[in-house]
Structure formats: C-alpha cells, structure tokens
Amino acid sequence: MWGWIGFAAGIGFGIMGLAAYVKTNLEGRKRETELQNKIEEFMKGQIIDPRLLIKREKDLISSASEDIWILGINALGVFHESFEEIICFIQNGGKARVLLLNSESEAFKQREKKEEGIEGEKSGRLRAEYVTSVAFCKDIVRLSNNRDSLELRVYNKEPKVALLIADPKKDTGMLHVNEYSSTELIRGYVGEHRFVPKLWPDIFDKWTKEYKAIWDRSKKVDL
C-alpha cells in the first residue's frame, strides 16, 4: 500500500514539476517575444516627443561637420527654427543640400488642395511658405559669404517623408525622418518623428538612398 502511495505521490510531484517547467518555459518565451518586439520597434528609430523636436533638430545640425541634406515640401520649419545653426555650420566649412517640392508641379498643386482647399478656395499659404524657404536659402548663402555652400533643387513627385540628414558619409551620421501618413494629412511638425543613427544601416541607408534618388532627378534653382 505504501508503495502505491509513494508511486502516486511521485507521479503527482512529477506532474507538478512538469507544469511548473511548462509554465516557466512559456513565460520565458513570452518575455523573449516581448523583448524582440521592443527591439524591432526601437530599431525603427527613436520616436521623439514633438515638444523636444526643435531642440533635437538644432542639436543635429550643430553636431554636423561635413554635410546636411534637407528634404521637405517646403522645409520651412527647419529654416525658421535652425537658421543660425545652418549659417554657423556653413561658416565652419560644411555644405548643405536642399530639396523642395516644385511649386509649379502637379504634386504641389494637389498638396495645396489637400491642405488649403476649403469650398474650392485656397489661401496661398503653401506657395508663400515655398517662397519664404527659397528666401531663407538665399540669406544663408549671403550671410555665410559662401555661394557654393548651399545647393537648392526642386522635385516633382509627391513626397513620402521629410528628411534632415547630418553627415551621411561619416560613421557618426544621423538622420531625422518624418514619414507622411498615407491616410492622414500631415502638416508641419505633426506626425511621428524618428532619429536614426548610421549604426542602424538598414534604415539609415534606405533613406539616404531615397534622398540621392530624388536629388538625381531634381532641378537646380539658382540662388
């Protein structure tokens, strides 16, 4: 009888041990999955609180030593908030590339309708912002006293992102990307903003290649 009791107890403890092992194993896998999901999300780039965005952009430009590449519909936010930082960067020997959406393109006109079109009327805001950004570029060239320091070009295709790339050729390169939603209308600093270091080449290289492709198809604007 005692043998049967011992046998049953052994089975019971064995089942309890197996259950504990399965539970621990499942919890471990769950933690691994959660950790992997967090890593994958982090690897997409660090999402920045919009309230900190302007400072981060200023710091990004101030940290650059060779190149700054800018892409936007009109990129007015960067010029307005980081005007002095861009001038200082150029005075220290840096060079800037700027890509703006061509104000005469069909993509620009469609953007005007999306952002400004109310009952068939437009305010002219986007066009005024484009003119202002071109004026900023002219002032940066004049105030830095270096006409070859900044090149402005325009492109014609509907943009998918706004980009600010610092030192793309250096190991310390960093970029700021604001991906435009395909379903929501994104204006100015609205939307998710991510800062991606060159240490993450899959993402960094994707956007620098995209910038180069647009640059190669763009048209130079005389300043």
PyMOL commands that set and color helices and strands:
alter all, ss='L'
color gray80, all
select helices_A, chain A and resi 2-43+50-63+76-91+106-116+125-144+201-216
alter helices_A, ss='H'
color red, helices_A
select strands_A, chain A and resi 46-47+67-72+95-101+150-155+161-166+174-179+193-197+219-221
alter strands_A, ss='S'
color yellow, strands_A
deselect
rebuild
show_as cartoon
